[in-house]
């Protein structure tokens, strides 16, 4: 594998994990400020940020029904 291929794989992983965290946050009951701060955490902490965001479960779960 060349270095360019590894960079593409790493960038793809980071983008996919960030999008996973954002889609998770979309279903939580958060204000815009909290949504932005959690999103920044997921973006600025490269590999672990999205997992930290999902495991901490910010906000309240929306009511179904």
C-alpha positions in Angstrom: 0.0 0.0 0.0 1.2 3.5 -0.8 1.0 6.4 1.6 -1.7 8.0 -0.4 -3.9 4.9 -0.1 -3.4 4.9 3.7 -4.3 8.6 3.9 -7.5 8.0 2.0 -8.5 5.1 4.2 -7.7 7.1 7.4 -9.7 10.1 6.1 -12.6 7.9 5.1 -12.7 6.3 8.6 -12.5 9.7 10.3 -15.3 11.1 8.1 -17.5 8.0 8.6 -17.1 8.0 12.4 -17.8 11.8 12.5 -21.0 11.3 10.5 -22.0 8.4 12.8 -21.7 10.7 15.8 -23.6 13.6 14.1 -26.5 11.3 13.1 -26.6 10.0 16.7 -26.7 13.5 18.1 -29.5 14.4 15.7 -31.8 12.0 17.5 -31.0 13.5 20.9 -32.9 16.4 22.5 -30.2 19.0 22.7 -30.0 22.8 22.2 -28.1 24.2 19.3 -25.2 25.2 21.5 -24.8 21.7 23.1 -25.2 20.1 19.7 -22.4 22.3 18.3 -20.1 21.6 21.3 -20.6 17.8 21.1 -20.1 18.0 17.3 -16.8 19.9 17.8 -15.6 17.3 20.3 -16.4 14.6 17.7 -14.5 16.5 15.1 -11.5 17.7 17.0 -10.6 14.5 18.8 -9.7 12.5 15.7 -10.2 8.8 16.4 -11.9 8.6 19.8 -14.2 11.7 19.6 -17.2 10.1 18.0 -17.1 7.1 20.4 -16.9 9.5 23.4 -19.9 11.4 22.1 -22.0 8.3 21.6 -21.0 6.6 24.9 -21.7 9.7 27.0 -25.3 9.9 25.7 -25.8 13.7 25.9 -29.2 15.2 26.2 -32.5 13.3 26.8 -33.8 10.5 24.7 -36.8 11.6 22.6 -40.1 10.1 23.5 -41.5 7.6 21.1 -45.2 7.2 20.7 
